Amino acid sequence: MLKDRRSGKIALVSHCILNQNSRAVGLKERPSAVAEIMGFLARNEIGLIQMPCPELADAGVLRPPKTREQYDNVSFRRYCRKIAEELADQIQEYEKSKIKLKLVLGVEGSPSCGVNEVSGVFLEELRSALDKRAISAPFFGVNFGRLKEDVGKLEKLVRSGR
C-alpha cells in the first residue's frame, strides 16, 4: 500500500525568488535562486508554485527596470488578471483536496509583485482572484536586503498557524 506523505501546505512564490535570471537588468541579487527562501519552504514542508513573471512576458529578459505606473496599463493589467485567475483556479483545486495555501510570497519594490512598499499590479489582481473564491492567505513581501529578518518573520508567521 502506498503512503501519501503530502504536507497539505503550499505557497505561491514570485518567479524571481526562484529564478533571479528573470529580473530586470541591473536588479539581480543572486546568480540563481534565493536559497534562504527555498530553505525556509523546505524546512516547513511547504510545497511551492512558481508564479509566472508578467514583466518577463511583457518586456523580455533584458528589459530595463520600470515603475509600477509604467506597468499599470490596460493590456498589462489584463494579462496579470488572466494569469491570476489561472493561479486562483489551481489553488482552488488544491484546496478541494485539503491542500492549503499558506503564503503568497511577493518581492518588495516590484511593480508587479510588490506587497507593502509598492502594491504590485499582478499581486493586486491575484488578491482579487483569490478573494472571489474565498481563499485567504497572508501576502508577504520579501526584501532581498533583509533576508535573514524576513525568514525569521516567515517562521513566526508559519508557527502562528497562518
LUMDO-265506 format. One record per atom (N, C-alpha, C, O): residue number from 1; residue in one letter; atom name; z, y, x negated. Coordinates in steps of 0.02 Angstrom, whole numbers, padded with zeros to 5 digits. Each point is the difference from the previous one (the first is absolute). Example, Ala and Ser with C-alpha at 12.3 -4.5 7.8 and 13.67 -1.06 7.14 Angstrom:
% LUMDO-265506
  nr rest atom      Z      Y      X
   1    A    N  00390 -00284 -00660
   1    A   CA  00000  00059  00045
   1    A    C  00000  00060 -00045
   1    A    O  00033 -00001 -00052
   2    S    N -00069  00054  00070
   2    S   CA  00003  00059 -00042
   2    S    C  00037  00055  00039
   2    S    O  00008  00055 -00025
% end
This chain:
% LUMDO-265506
  nr rest atom      Z      Y      X
   1    M    N  00000 -00059 -00042
   1    M   CA  00000  00059  00042
   1    M    C  00000  00062 -00044
   1    M    O  00037  00004 -00050
   2    L    N -00078  00045  00067
   2    L   CA -00004  00062 -00037
   2    L    C  00056  00047  00020
   2    L    O  00018  00005  00059
   3    K    N  00009  00030 -00108
   3    K   CA  00051  00051  00014
   3    K    C -00033  00068 -00002
   3    K    O -00039  00016 -00045
   4    D    N  00054  00025  00094
   4    D   CA -00026  00068  00002
   4    D    C  00051  00045 -00033
   4    D    O  00055  00010  00027
   5    R    N -00072  00018 -00084
   5    R   CA  00048  00039 -00038
   5    R    C -00013  00075  00003
   5    R    O  00022  00037 -00043
   6    R    N -00058 -00015  00095
   6    R   CA -00013  00071  00006
   6    R    C  00065  00039  00009
   6    R    O  00047 -00024  00032
   7    S    N -00046  00084 -00061
   7    S   CA  00060  00042  00005
   7    S    C  00004  00036  00067
   7    S    O  00054  00019  00022
   8    G    N -00111 -00011  00011
   8    G   CA -00002  00036  00063
   8    G    C  00002  00076 -00009
   8    G    O  00015  00036  00047
   9    K    N -00029 -00013 -00109
   9    K   CA  00002  00072 -00015
   9    K    C -00064  00021 -00036
   9    K    O -00024 -00034 -00045
  10    I    N -00004  00091  00067
  10    I   CA -00059  00027 -00033
  10    I    C  00007  00075 -00008
  10    I    O  00041  00032  00034
  11    A    N -00080 -00005 -00079
  11    A   CA -00004  00072 -00011
  11    A    C -00073  00020 -00005
  11    A    O -00041 -00037 -00028
  12    L    N  00024  00094  00055
  12    L   CA -00065  00031 -00011
  12    L    C  00008  00044 -00062
  12    L    O  00045  00042 -00003
  13    V    N -00088 -00051 -00045
  13    V   CA  00006  00034 -00065
  13    V    C -00063  00039 -00016
  13    V    O -00055 -00026  00005
  14    S    N  00064  00089 -00023
  14    S   CA -00058  00042 -00019
  14    S    C -00039 -00033 -00055
  14    S    O  00029 -00029 -00047
  15    H    N -00094  00033  00052
  15    H   CA -00046 -00032 -00046
  15    H    C  00017  00015 -00073
  15    H    O  00001 -00045 -00042
  16    C    N  00012  00109  00027
  16    C   CA  00007  00019 -00071
  16    C    C  00066 -00024 -00030
  16    C    O  00008  00002 -00061
  17    I    N  00040 -00023  00101
  17    I   CA  00061 -00030 -00028
  17    I    C -00017 -00067 -00032
  17    I    O  00029 -00019 -00050
  18    L    N -00076 -00015  00080
  18    L   CA -00020 -00066 -00024
  18    L    C -00061  00003 -00046
  18    L    O -00015 -00049 -00035
  19    N    N -00019  00105  00034
  19    N   CA -00060  00007 -00041
  19    N    C -00010  00073 -00019
  19    N    O -00032  00038  00037
  20    Q    N  00059 -00018 -00093
  20    Q   CA -00004  00069 -00023
  20    Q    C -00072  00021 -00015
  20    Q    O -00015  00060 -00005
  21    N    N -00030 -00108 -00003
  21    N   CA -00070  00016 -00013
  21    N    C -00032  00037  00059
  21    N    O -00053  00031 -00008
  22    S    N  00085 -00032  00065
  22    S   CA -00028  00032  00060
  22    S    C  00018  00074  00005
  22    S    O -00026  00036  00043
  23    R    N  00071 -00012 -00086
  23    R   CA  00023  00070  00005
  23    R    C -00054  00049 -00024
  23    R    O -00045 -00018 -00039
  24    A    N  00050  00079  00064
  24    A   CA -00047  00053 -00021
  24    A    C  00005  00011 -00075
  24    A    O  00052 -00013 -00031
  25    V    N -00106  00037  00002
  25    V   CA -00003  00013 -00072
  25    V    C  00059  00045 -00021
  25    V    O  00013  00052  00030
  26    G    N  00021 -00074 -00083
  26    G   CA  00055  00039 -00027
  26    G    C  00067 -00014  00031
  26    G    O  00051  00028 -00022
  27    L    N -00048 -00070  00073
  27    L   CA  00064 -00012  00035
  27    L    C  00029 -00069 -00013
  27    L    O  00053 -00017  00027
  28    K    N -00086 -00023 -00067
  28    K   CA  00025 -00068 -00013
  28    K    C  00064  00003 -00040
  28    K    O  00004  00032 -00053
  29    E    N  00048 -00065  00079
  29    E   CA  00065 -00002 -00033
  29    E    C  00007 -00062 -00043
  29    E    O  00038  00000 -00049
  30    R    N -00073 -00053  00066
  30    R   CA  00005 -00066 -00032
  30    R    C -00069 -00028 -00009
  30    R    O -00047  00022  00032
  31    P    N  00039 -00071 -00077
  31    P   CA -00066 -00031 -00008
  31    P    C -00020 -00045  00058
  31    P    O -00060 -00012  00010
  32    S    N  00108 -00014  00028
  32    S   CA -00018 -00046  00055
  32    S    C  00047  00009  00059
  32    S    O -00003  00051  00035
  33    A    N  00048 -00099 -00024
  33    A   CA  00047  00003  00057
  33    A    C  00065  00033 -00022
  33    A    O  00015  00005 -00059
  34    V    N  00023  00017  00109
  34    V   CA  00066  00028 -00013
  34    V    C  00050 -00058  00003
  34    V    O  00022 -00020  00054
  35    A    N -00004 -00005 -00112
  35    A   CA  00040 -00062 -00006
  35    A    C  00068  00007  00035
  35    A    O  00025 -00049  00028
  36    E    N  00006  00107 -00030
  36    E   CA  00066  00008  00030
  36    E    C -00002 -00013  00076
  36    E    O  00046 -00030  00027
  37    I    N -00099  00052  00005
  37    I   CA -00006 -00011  00072
  37    I    C -00017 -00073  00015
  37    I    O  00027 -00030  00046
  38    M    N -00072  00002 -00085
  38    M   CA -00017 -00071  00009
  38    M    C  00061 -00043 -00011
  38    M    O  00011 -00049  00036
  39    G    N  00030  00066 -00086
  39    G   CA  00062 -00038 -00013
  39    G    C  00049  00006  00058
  39    G    O  00030 -00050  00020
  40    F    N -00023  00110  00007
  40    F   CA  00043  00010  00058
  40    F    C -00021 -00044  00058
  40    F    O  00041 -00033  00031
  41    L    N -00106  00032 -00016
  41    L   CA -00025 -00040  00056
  41    L    C  00012 -00074 -00012
  41    L    O  00021 -00036  00045
  42    A    N -00033  00012 -00106
  42    A   CA  00010 -00070 -00016
  42    A    C  00074 -00019  00004
  42    A    O  00018 -00051  00029
  43    R    N  00026  00092 -00057
  43    R   CA  00072 -00014  00002
  43    R    C  00026 -00005  00071
  43    R    O  00046 -00039  00014
  44    N    N -00074  00079  00030
  44    N   CA  00024  00002  00069
  44    N    C -00042 -00043  00047
  44    N    O  00007  00003  00061
  45    E    N -00050 -00045 -00090
  45    E   CA -00042 -00047  00037
  45    E    C -00038  00033  00057
  45    E    O -00002 -00024  00056
  46    I    N -00028  00082 -00073
  46    I   CA -00039  00037  00048
  46    I    C -00074 -00008 -00019
  46    I    O -00021  00021 -00054
  47    G    N -00017 -00052  00099
  47    G   CA -00071 -00007 -00011
  47    G    C -00033  00068  00004
  47    G    O  00027  00046  00030
  48    L    N -00084 -00038 -00060
  48    L   CA -00032  00065  00001
  48    L    C -00071 -00002  00026
  48    L    O -00036 -00049 -00010
  49    I    N  00019  00103  00043
  49    I   CA -00068  00010  00022
  49    I    C -00023  00065 -00032
  49    I    O  00029  00053  00011
  50    Q    N -00080 -00057 -00052
  50    Q   CA -00027  00059 -00033
  50    Q    C -00043  00039  00049
  50    Q    O -00051 -00025  00024
  51    M    N  00072  00085 -00009
  51    M   CA -00039  00043  00045
  51    M    C -00063  00024 -00036
  51    M    O  00002  00011 -00061
  52    P    N -00057 -00004  00097
  52    P   CA -00060  00028 -00031
  52    P    C  00012  00072 -00022
  52    P    O  00043  00035  00028
  53    C    N -00079 -00013 -00079
  53    C   CA  00004  00069 -00022
  53    C    C -00055  00041  00033
  53    C    O -00059 -00007 -00019
  54    P    N  00076  00048  00067
  54    P   CA -00053  00039  00034
  54    P    C -00034  00051 -00046
  54    P    O -00059  00015  00010
  55    E    N  00095  00011 -00059
  55    E   CA -00030  00048 -00046
  55    E    C -00053 -00034 -00043
  55    E    O -00053  00029 -00013
  56    L    N  00067 -00090 -00010
  56    L   CA -00048 -00037 -00040
  56    L    C -00064 -00013  00041
  56    L    O -00055  00008 -00026
  57    A    N  00063 -00028  00088
  57    A   CA -00058 -00012  00043
  57    A    C -00039  00064  00014
  57    A    O -00061 -00001  00005
  58    D    N  00097  00057  00000
  58    D   CA -00031  00064  00016
  58    D    C -00035  00032 -00060
  58    D    O -00056  00025  00006
  59    A    N  00088 -00026 -00063
  59    A   CA -00025  00039 -00056
  59    A    C -00011 -00039 -00065
  59    A    O -00022  00030 -00050
  60    G    N  00035 -00095  00050
  60    G   CA -00014 -00041 -00059
  60    G    C  00056 -00002 -00051
  60    G    O  00051  00034  00006
  61    V    N -00061 -00076 -00056
  61    V   CA  00051 -00011 -00052
  61    V    C  00009  00061 -00045
  61    V    O  00056  00018 -00016
  62    L    N -00111  00013 -00003
  62    L   CA  00004  00055 -00048
  62    L    C  00006  00069  00034
  62    L    O -00026  00050 -00024
  63    R    N  00060 -00049  00080
  63    R   CA  00008  00062  00039
  63    R    C  00051  00046 -00032
  63    R    O  00048 -00024 -00030
  64    P    N -00057  00088  00037
  64    P   CA  00052  00047 -00021
  64    P    C  00056  00001  00053
  64    P    O -00013 -00017  00058
  65    P    N  00073  00036 -00078
  65    P   CA  00054  00005  00050
  65    P    C -00018  00053  00052
  65    P    O -00031  00051 -00015
  66    K    N  00051 -00064  00078
  66    K   CA -00010  00047  00054
  66    K    C  00067  00010  00036
  66    K    O  00047 -00039 -00008
  67    T    N -00043  00091  00047
  67    T   CA  00060  00015  00039
  67    T    C -00004 -00034  00069
  67    T    O -00052 -00024  00020
  68    R    N  00109  00024  00013
  68    R   CA  00002 -00026  00069
  68    R    C -00048  00040  00044
  68    R    O -00036 -00029  00041
  69    E    N  00035  00094 -00049
  69    E   CA -00043  00042  00040
  69    E    C -00074 -00018 -00009
  69    E    O -00039  00002  00047
  70    Q    N  00020 -00020 -00108
  70    Q   CA -00069 -00019 -00013
  70    Q    C -00018 -00066  00034
  70    Q    O -00057 -00010  00021
  71    Y    N  00106 -00036 -00016
  71    Y   CA -00012 -00064  00032
  71    Y    C  00009  00003  00076
  71    Y    O -00026 -00043  00035
  72    D    N  00063  00091 -00010
  72    D   CA  00014  00002  00071
  72    D    C -00059  00030  00039
  72    D    O  00001  00057  00020
  73    N    N -00052 -00099 -00012
  73    N   CA -00059  00020  00038
  73    N    C -00017 -00056  00049
  73    N    O  00028 -00055 -00004
  74    V    N -00073  00068  00048
  74    V   CA -00015 -00047  00055
  74    V    C -00022 -00069 -00025
  74    V    O  00025 -00051  00023
  75    S    N -00072  00049 -00071
  75    S   CA -00026 -00065 -00021
  75    S    C  00052 -00040 -00039
  75    S    O  00005 -00060  00009
  76    F    N  00032  00093 -00054
  76    F   CA  00051 -00037 -00038
  76    F    C  00055 -00024  00046
  76    F    O  00022 -00057 -00006
  77    R    N  00001  00098  00052
  77    R   CA  00053 -00020  00046
  77    R    C -00025 -00058  00044
  77    R    O  00038 -00046  00014
  78    R    N -00100  00048  00008
  78    R   CA -00029 -00054  00040
  78    R    C  00002 -00065 -00039
  78    R    O  00019 -00052  00027
  79    Y    N -00039  00055 -00091
  79    Y   CA  00001 -00061 -00042
  79    Y    C  00072 -00024 -00008
  79    Y    O  00013 -00060  00005
  80    C    N  00034  00105 -00018
  80    C   CA  00070 -00019 -00008
  80    C    C  00027 -00032  00064
  80    C    O  00037 -00049 -00003
  81    R    N -00056  00076  00061
  81    R   CA  00022 -00028  00064
  81    R    C -00027 -00071  00008
  81    R    O  00036 -00044  00023
  82    K    N -00099  00034 -00042
  82    K   CA -00030 -00067  00006
  82    K    C  00038 -00051 -00041
  82    K    O  00018 -00054  00025
  83    I    N -00005  00069 -00088
  83    I   CA  00035 -00050 -00041
  83    I    C  00073 -00005  00019
  83    I    O  00030 -00054 -00007
  84    A    N  00000  00107  00033
  84    A   CA  00069 -00003  00024
  84    A    C  00005 -00046  00060
  84    A    O  00047 -00039  00005
  85    E    N -00095  00044  00040
  85    E   CA  00000 -00043  00060
  85    E    C -00008 -00073 -00021
  85    E    O  00033 -00044  00029
  86    E    N -00076  00031 -00077
  86    E   CA -00010 -00069 -00024
  86    E    C  00064 -00027 -00031
  86    E    O  00019 -00058  00012
  87    L    N  00014  00098 -00053
  87    L   CA  00063 -00021 -00030
  87    L    C  00054 -00012  00054
  87    L    O  00036 -00050 -00004
  88    A    N -00032  00095  00052
  88    A   CA  00050 -00008  00053
  88    A    C -00013 -00063  00041
  88    A    O  00047 -00034  00020
  89    D    N -00110  00017 -00008
  89    D   CA -00017 -00063  00034
  89    D    C  00024 -00060 -00041
  89    D    O  00028 -00048  00028
  90    Q    N -00038  00052 -00093
  90    Q   CA  00021 -00054 -00044
  90    Q    C  00076 -00007  00001
  90    Q    O  00026 -00056  00004
  91    I    N  00009  00111 -00008
  91    I   CA  00073 -00002  00001
  91    I    C  00025 -00027  00067
  91    I    O  00049 -00037  00003
  92    Q    N -00083  00055  00051
  92    Q   CA  00019 -00025  00066
  92    Q    C -00006 -00077  00002
  92    Q    O  00042 -00033  00029
  93    E    N -00093  00007 -00061
  93    E   CA -00007 -00073 -00004
  93    E    C  00057 -00032 -00039
  93    E    O  00028 -00050  00021
  94    Y    N -00010  00081 -00077
  94    Y   CA  00057 -00026 -00038
  94    Y    C  00063  00001  00042
  94    Y    O  00038 -00049  00002
  95    E    N -00027  00104  00032
  95    E   CA  00062  00006  00039
  95    E    C  00003 -00050  00058
  95    E    O  00054 -00021  00018
  96    K    N -00111  00002  00010
  96    K   CA -00001 -00052  00051
  96    K    C  00026 -00066 -00027
  96    K    O  00028 -00041  00036
  97    S    N -00036  00032 -00102
  97    S   CA  00023 -00061 -00033
  97    S    C  00068  00010 -00034
  97    S    O  00019 -00039 -00044
  98    K    N  00016  00090  00064
  98    K   CA  00068  00014 -00025
  98    K    C  00001  00020 -00074
  98    K    O  00049 -00010 -00035
  99    I    N -00104  00038  00011
  99    I   CA -00003  00027 -00068
  99    I    C  00002  00076  00008
  99    I    O -00045  00030  00028
 100    K    N  00099 -00001 -00054
 100    K   CA  00018  00070  00014
 100    K    C -00025  00047 -00054
 100    K    O  00007 -00012 -00060
 101    L    N -00036  00068  00082
 101    L   CA -00017  00054 -00046
 101    L    C  00064  00035 -00020
 101    L    O  00034  00030  00042
 102    K    N -00017 -00035 -00106
 102    K   CA  00063  00029 -00025
 102    K    C -00008  00070 -00028
 102    K    O  00046  00040  00003
 103    L    N -00105 -00026 -00032
 103    L   CA -00011  00064 -00034
 103    L    C -00074  00019  00001
 103    L    O -00044 -00043  00001
 104    V    N  00033  00107 -00003
 104    V   CA -00066  00027 -00015
 104    V    C  00010  00043 -00062
 104    V    O  00035  00050  00002
 105    L    N -00067 -00069 -00057
 105    L   CA  00009  00035 -00063
 105    L    C -00060  00046 -00013
 105    L    O -00056 -00023 -00014
 106    G    N  00069  00087  00017
 106    G   CA -00051  00050 -00015
 106    G    C  00012  00028 -00070
 106    G    O  00041 -00027 -00038
 107    V    N -00077  00080  00021
 107    V   CA  00005  00031 -00066
 107    V    C  00010  00075  00009
 107    V    O -00042  00034  00029
 108    E    N  00099 -00010 -00052
 108    E   CA  00015  00071  00007
 108    E    C -00053  00043 -00034
 108    E    O -00023 -00015 -00056
 109    G    N  00004  00067  00090
 109    G   CA -00050  00047 -00027
 109    G    C -00072 -00018  00018
 109    G    O -00045  00040 -00010
 110    S    N  00035 -00101  00037
 110    S   CA -00068 -00021  00017
 110    S    C -00023  00034  00064
 110    S    O  00037  00003  00049
 111    P    N -00099  00023 -00049
 111    P   CA -00026  00031  00061
 111    P    C -00014 -00050  00056
 111    P    O -00006  00020  00058
 112    S    N  00001 -00084 -00075
 112    S   CA -00010 -00049  00053
 112    S    C  00060 -00045  00010
 112    S    O  00012 -00022  00057
 113    C    N  00027  00007 -00109
 113    C   CA  00056 -00047  00006
 113    C    C  00068  00032 -00013
 113    C    O  00049 -00035 -00011
 114    G    N -00045  00101  00012
 114    G   CA  00064  00034 -00009
 114    G    C  00046 -00012  00059
 114    G    O -00023 -00011  00056
 115    V    N  00088  00015 -00069
 115    V   CA  00050 -00012  00053
 115    V    C  00041  00063  00013
 115    V    O  00003  00024  00056
 116    N    N  00030  00002 -00108
 116    N   CA  00045  00057  00009
 116    N    C -00026  00064 -00030
 116    N    O -00003  00052  00034
 117    E    N -00015 -00054 -00098
 117    E   CA -00021  00061 -00034
 117    E    C -00065  00027  00029
 117    E    O -00009  00061  00007
 118    V    N -00036 -00106  00012
 118    V   CA -00062  00016  00034
 118    V    C -00007 -00053  00054
 118    V    O  00011 -00059 -00012
 119    S    N -00028  00080  00072
 119    S   CA -00012 -00048  00054
 119    S    C -00072 -00023 -00005
 119    S    O -00046  00037  00018
 120    G    N  00036 -00098 -00042
 120    G   CA -00067 -00025 -00011
 120    G    C -00038 -00015  00064
 120    G    O  00028 -00025  00049
 121    V    N -00092  00041 -00049
 121    V   CA -00043 -00009  00058
 121    V    C -00001 -00073  00023
 121    V    O  00008 -00014  00059
 122    F    N -00018 -00032 -00106
 122    F   CA -00003 -00071  00016
 122    F    C  00066 -00025  00029
 122    F    O  00001 -00035  00050
 123    L    N  00055  00054 -00082
 123    L   CA  00064 -00025  00025
 123    L    C  00018  00032  00067
 123    L    O  00037 -00030  00039
 124    E    N -00061  00090 -00025
 124    E   CA  00010  00028  00067
 124    E    C -00035 -00044  00052
 124    E    O  00028 -00015  00052
 125    E    N -00089 -00005 -00067
 125    E   CA -00038 -00043  00046
 125    E    C  00032 -00069  00006
 125    E    O  00001 -00029  00054
 126    L    N  00025  00003 -00110
 126    L   CA  00033 -00065  00002
 126    L    C  00063  00003  00042
 126    L    O  00013 -00045  00040
 127    R    N  00026  00096 -00049
 127    R   CA  00062  00008  00039
 127    R    C -00017  00001  00075
 127    R    O  00034 -00032  00040
 128    S    N -00086  00068 -00022
 128    S   CA -00021  00004  00070
 128    S    C -00023 -00068  00026
 128    S    O  00018 -00020  00055
 129    A    N -00057 -00016 -00094
 129    A   CA -00025 -00066  00020
 129    A    C  00058 -00050  00009
 129    A    O -00001 -00040  00046
 130    L    N  00050  00043 -00091
 130    L   CA  00058 -00045  00007
 130    L    C  00042  00020  00060
 130    L    O  00024 -00044  00037
 131    D    N -00014  00109 -00027
 131    D   CA  00038  00023  00058
 131    D    C -00030 -00024  00065
 131    D    O  00036 -00019  00046
 132    K    N -00103  00021 -00041
 132    K   CA -00034 -00022  00061
 132    K    C  00015 -00073  00016
 132    K    O -00003 -00021  00057
 133    R    N  00019 -00018 -00109
 133    R   CA  00014 -00071  00008
 133    R    C  00076 -00014 -00001
 133    R    O  00021 -00058 -00001
 134    A    N  00018  00111  00003
 134    A   CA  00074 -00006 -00002
 134    A    C  00024 -00038 -00061
 134    A    O  00048 -00039  00004
 135    I    N -00080  00051 -00061
 135    I   CA  00020 -00030 -00063
 135    I    C  00032  00055 -00042
 135    I    O -00030  00053 -00011
 136    S    N  00091 -00066 -00011
 136    S   CA  00033  00051 -00041
 136    S    C  00022 -00029 -00066
 136    S    O  00021 -00058 -00004
 137    A    N -00026  00098 -00047
 137    A   CA  00023 -00017 -00067
 137    A    C  00007  00065 -00038
 137    A    O -00035  00049  00015
 138    P    N  00081 -00046 -00062
 138    P   CA  00007  00061 -00039
 138    P    C -00062  00012 -00045
 138    P    O -00027 -00046 -00030
 139    F    N  00007  00109  00027
 139    F   CA -00053  00021 -00046
 139    F    C  00037  00029 -00061
 139    F    O  00043  00043  00008
 140    F    N -00061 -00066 -00067
 140    F   CA  00034  00023 -00061
 140    F    C -00053  00024 -00049
 140    F    O -00048 -00037 -00015
 141    G    N  00056  00097 -00010
 141    G   CA -00047  00028 -00049
 141    G    C  00024 -00013 -00071
 141    G    O  00051  00026 -00021
 142    V    N -00089 -00065 -00016
 142    V   CA  00015 -00015 -00070
 142    V    C -00022  00060 -00042
 142    V    O -00055  00026  00007
 143    N    N  00099 -00005 -00051
 143    N   CA -00015  00053 -00047
 143    N    C -00004 -00032 -00069
 143    N    O  00051 -00025 -00025
 144    F    N -00109  00026 -00006
 144    F   CA -00009 -00033 -00065
 144    F    C  00044  00031 -00054
 144    F    O  00011 -00031 -00052
 145    G    N  00013  00092  00062
 145    G   CA  00043  00032 -00049
 145    G    C  00073 -00019  00006
 145    G    O  00040  00018 -00044
 146    R    N -00021 -00054  00097
 146    R   CA  00070 -00020  00008
 146    R    C  00004 -00072  00027
 146    R    O  00036 -00013  00048
 147    L    N -00072 -00031 -00079
 147    L   CA -00004 -00069  00023
 147    L    C  00067 -00036  00001
 147    L    O  00015 -00035  00048
 148    K    N  00025  00044 -00100
 148    K   CA  00064 -00035 -00002
 148    K    C  00043  00021  00059
 148    K    O  00031 -00042  00033
 149    E    N -00028  00106 -00019
 149    E   CA  00038  00027  00056
 149    E    C -00028 -00026  00067
 149    E    O  00037 -00019  00044
 150    D    N -00103  00020 -00038
 150    D   CA -00032 -00022  00062
 150    D    C  00011 -00075  00012
 150    D    O  00012 -00020  00057
 151    V    N -00015 -00021 -00108
 151    V   CA  00013 -00071  00008
 151    V    C  00073 -00010  00023
 151    V    O  00013 -00043  00043
 152    G    N  00033  00081 -00070
 152    G   CA  00070 -00003  00023
 152    G    C  00006  00017  00074
 152    G    O  00036 -00033  00037
 153    K    N -00072  00085 -00016
 153    K   CA  00001  00019  00071
 153    K    C -00031 -00055  00044
 153    K    O  00024 -00014  00054
 154    L    N -00077 -00016 -00079
 154    L   CA -00032 -00054  00038
 154    L    C  00046 -00060  00006
 154    L    O  00003 -00031  00053
 155    E    N  00033  00015 -00107
 155    E   CA  00048 -00056  00002
 155    E    C  00053  00013  00054
 155    E    O  00016 -00045  00039
 156    K    N  00010  00106 -00036
 156    K   CA  00050  00017  00051
 156    K    C -00030 -00003  00070
 156    K    O  00032 -00024  00046
 157    L    N -00093  00047 -00039
 157    L   CA -00033 -00001  00065
 157    L    C -00008 -00071  00025
 157    L    O  00011 -00014  00058
 158    V    N -00031 -00032 -00102
 158    V   CA -00010 -00070  00019
 158    V    C  00068 -00032  00016
 158    V    O  00006 -00038  00048
 159    R    N  00044  00053 -00088
 159    R   CA  00068 -00028  00013
 159    R    C  00029  00024  00065
 159    R    O  00039 -00035  00032
 160    S    N -00058  00095 -00011
 160    S   CA  00027  00028  00061
 160    S    C -00029 -00033  00063
 160    S    O  00021  00015  00056
 161    G    N -00070 -00059 -00067
 161    G   CA -00028 -00036  00056
 161    G    C -00063  00029  00029
 161    G    O -00028 -00028  00047
 162    R    N  00004  00083 -00073
 162    R   CA -00062  00030  00024
 162    R    C -00058 -00026 -00038
 162    R    O -00057  00019  00013
% end
